[in-house]
Amino acid sequence: MTTPTHSPYFKRHIFFCLNERKNNEACCAQQGAQDAFDHCKAQVKALGLAGPGEVRVNKAGCLDRCSGGPVAVVYPEGVWYTYVDKADIDEIVTSHLKNGQVVTRLVTPGHLGR
């Protein structure tokens, strides 16, 4: 049996947790996740990285890593990031989404979950 070869529709996906919890539990929505998502989307577009064969910026519900929040994850590498401000998002966009280099200082510690 032969394995079909194909190119992925997007080279990379970044998913931002935008979940909001109503019961006062920690959540990404309380930590500026929507602004970070909007900024990332604008930066990806401004750098000409958006579209088929390039990068897709997606919203996500709970990604179950609340204690590390706010979080985003980049696929296909499966790298989880915790970010603080727009400068962190800019670094993720330039280093990882554009150039394929993981931003080590922003990687979410593996033990952090919900």
Number of C-alpha atoms within 10 A of each C-alpha: 3 4 5 5 6 6 7 11 12 15 17 24 18 26 20 27 26 26 21 17 13 8 7 8 11 18 26 25 19 16 18 16 25 18 14 24 22 13 17 22 20 14 17 21 15 10 11 12 20 18 14 12 13 17 24 22 20 16 16 14 13 18 18 15 21 18 16 23 26 26 28 29 21 21 16 12 12 12 17 22 26 19 24 16 14 14 12 18 22 17 16 24 23 18 14 17 23 18 10 13 12 18 17 10 11 18 17 22 12 9 9 12 13 14
